[in-house]
Amino acid sequence: MTTTWLDVLLWAVLPYVMVVVLVGGTIWRYRYDRFGWTTRSSELHESRLLRIGSPMFHFGLLVVIVGHVIGLVIPASWTAAIGITQEAYHVQALVLGAIAGISTLAGIAILIYRRRTTGPVFSATTRNDKLMYVVLVAAIVAGLATTLLGAAGGEEHNYRESVSPWFRSLFVLQPDVASMAAASTGFHLHTLIGMALFVIWPFTRLVHAFTAPLQYLFRPYIVYRSRDGGPAARPDRRGWERV
């Protein structure tokens, strides 16, 4: 397939620009805005909808991320070598992808509804947050649509023969522009929205995803000392008495 200058710009130049902004912006944010490295939790203002929407969104997103890693990083020949046919792969990708995508979309919809209808939460919503929600929802909707398109079959909807080779080629600094250019418009749109999301990522509350509280697993136990009477209790003394 013949590639144009626009194909080269979108699929050979823009991905590396996105990586530079993502990495550089994250480093800058951590160095100069460490106190802003937070989700700005609003649980104190409203918790009922948060307890429903947040798990749906985060667990759904986790499955979506795993699905992207499997679909983009693992070549089709590897899954075929262990006995997974192309048809079987597409069936499980459709079922799991649709469930995870719908869960993620429903979760973010609940969170946005909560943010809009809860006064104090809406008051704390910035323009930055609104832009983040627009791009994030667009990425989820586009991803869910491409999942359904992939189930339709046909080479133009088989991202493992177009998007995946292009994605892997980026890591060896030899972008396979022709493969990505051959993908359908739906995959082009989803990829561009995804890159836009990563570009704004360091400058939004999404940076909290890069901070995993691993030290929590190794924290010391919290020791509570009883103030009741007993062998461990200290005798009462006046403040001026010597111990």
ZANU-527636 format. One record per residue (C-alpha): x, y, z; residue in one letter. Coordinates in steps of 0.001 Angstrom, whole numbers, padded with zeros to 6 digits, always signed. Each point is the difference from the previous one (the first is absolute). Example, Ala and Ser with C-alpha at 12.3 -4.5 7.8 and 13.67 -1.06 7.14 Angstrom:
+012300-004500+007800a
+001370+003440-000660s
END
This chain:
+000000+000000+000000m
+001290+003477-000918t
+000474+002284+002986t
-000379+003766+000004t
+001746+002729+001947w
-003024+000110+002313l
+000407-003708+000769d
+003645+000587+000859v
-000908+002951+002218l
-002760-001863+001866l
+001543-003452+000346w
+003779+000631-000043a
+000470+003422+001587v
-002969+000618+002288l
+000490-003127+002173p
+003507+001085+000993y
-001167+003554+000663v
-002643-001500+002276m
+002625-002025+001881v
+002214+003075+000469v
-002904+002043+001387v
-001170-002873+002225l
+003414-000722+001503v
+001192+003605+000144g
-003294+001277+001357g
-000118-002686+002678t
+003543+000802+001162i
-000787+003708+000045w
-003236-000559+001928r
+001743-002159+002596y
+002819+002488+000515r
-001957+003247+000071y
-003555-000962+000982d
+000433-002879+002409r
-002742+001277+002303f
-002372-000002-002968g
+000805-003663-000739w
-003328-001192+001325t
-003506-001073-001007t
-001454+002812+002140r
-002283-002515+001665s
-003592+001137+000584s
-001177-003021+001977e
-000928+002182+002972l
-002612+001822-002104h
-001671-003095-001464e
+000840-003671+000361s
-003010-002067-001129r
+000410+000535-003745l
+003765+000002+000370l
-000069-003505+001488r
-001943-001191-003058i
+001630+001891-002856g
+003631-000087+001057s
+000393-003822+000196p
-001898-000443-003262m
+002247+002479-001756f
+003333-001129+001454h
-000512-003770-000225f
-001451+000338-003492g
+002940+002151-001026l
+002434-002554+001394l
-001489-002703-002243v
+000087+002410-002953v
+003704+000683+000574i
+000792-003730+000208v
-001944-000549-003205g
+001952+002732-001773h
+003300-001491+001121v
-000981-003464-001246i
-001406+001268-003277g
+002738+002472-000878l
+003159-001568+001416v
-000535-003740-000549i
+000174-000957-003712p
-002787-002086-001487a
+002520-002730-000844s
+000741-000478+003719w
-003623-000588+000960t
-000429-002275-003024a
+003020-002010+001144a
-001736-000884+003284i
-003174-001060-001786g
-002115+003171+000152i
-001555+000535-003403t
-000761+003430-001412q
-003730-000647+000387e
+000358-001068+003641a
+002135+003046+000744y
-002559+002363-001519h
-002847-001608+001958v
+001737+000420+003345q
+001171+003493-000973a
-003590+000946-000841l
-001515-001452+003173v
+002613+001195+002486l
+000604+003266-001835g
-003687+000836-000171a
-000565-000813+003692i
+003061+001981+001104a
-000811+002902-002320g
-003609+000244+001126i
+001059-000229+003653s
+002580+002754-000482t
-002453+002219-001876l
-002760-000539+002559a
+002427+000715+002828g
+001239+003259-001479i
-003598+001008-000774a
-000928-000475+003671i
+003045+001989+001106l
-000785+002851-002390i
-003649+000027+001130y
+001169+000093+003613r
+002406+002853-000735r
-002686+002016-001778r
-002797-000507+002519t
+001972+000278+003251t
+000454+003700+000713g
+003355+000028+001828p
+001481-002519-002430v
-001132+001990-003033f
+001349+003205+001539s
+003431-001607+000284a
-000053-001103-003659t
+002477+001948-002117t
+000142+000585-003751r
+002903-002417+000001n
-002272-002674+001486d
-002716+000647-002595k
+002492-000357-002864l
+001311-003211+001542m
-003497-001485+000267y
-000821+000894-003623v
+003149-001636-001374v
-000265-002986+002349l
-003627-000716-000917v
+000805+000430-003692a
+002823-002544+000302a
-002281-002508+001766i
-002825+000425-002517v
+002376-000279-002960a
+001620-003080+001513g
-003351-001674+000594l
-001021+000773-003566a
+003202-001484-001438t
-000560-003127+002091t
-003383-000475-001614l
+001458+000786-003438l
+002717-002587+000581g
-002688-002590+000651a
-001465+000730-003400a
+002964-001718-001639g
+001859+000938-003147g
+003613+000984-000428e
-000780+003706+000346e
-001249-000664+003532h
+002764-002420+001007n
+002205+002253+002120y
+002471-002855+000612r
+000988+000249-003668e
+000210+003802-000115s
+000085+001905+003293v
+001985-002615+001944s
+002982-000206-002439p
+000114+003809-000066w
-000084+000211+003795f
+002838-002504+000417r
+002059+001704-002690s
+000036+003220+002022l
+002154-001649+002672f
+002767-000809-002503v
-000169+003533-001457l
-001146-001284-003388q
-003679+001026-000230p
-002002-002217-002346d
-002024+002860-001424v
-001499-002089-002807a
-001572-002488+002423s
-001633+002721+002065m
-001137+001890-003083a
-001776-003167-001156a
-002090-000155+003179a
-003605+001180+000004s
-001060+003530+000892t
-001364-001205+003333g
+003408-001220+001119f
+001607+003221-001249h
-002436+002042+002078l
+000446-002151+003102h
+003793+000218-000276t
+000013+003778-000436l
-002334+000511+002966i
+002189-002339+002055g
+003094+002017-000849m
-001836+003212+000908a
-000869-001539+003369l
+003640-000816+000694f
+001052+003511-001038v
-002242+001642+002607i
+000614-002763+002575w
+002892+001655+001906p
-001959+003231+000428f
-003154-001539+001463t
-000952-001989+003089r
+000677-003165-002036l
+003636+000151+001146v
-001075-001772+003186h
-000002-003214-002063a
+003810+000167-000046f
+000176-000033+003790t
-000651-003463+001374a
+000064-000085+003831p
+002284-003040+000158l
+001383+001076+003378q
-003476-000625+001420y
+000643-003742-000351l
+003070+000234+002226f
-001227+002526+002545r
+000516-000792+003700p
-002966-001123+001982y
-001907+002681+001859i
+000267-000609+003727v
-002855+001162+002186y
+000746+000403+003701r
-002871-000328+002391s
-000633+002795+002473r
-002134-002293+002186d
+001220-001498+003215g
+002165-003088-000230g
+003577-001117+000192p
+000937+002023-003105a
-001604+003212+001204a
+002200+002764+001397r
-000850+001460+003388p
-001518+003460-000109d
+002422+002756+000954r
-000239+003752+000138r
+001893+001794-002689g
+002574+001434+002392w
+000805-003275+001728e
+003225-001739-000892r
-000294-003356-001771v
END
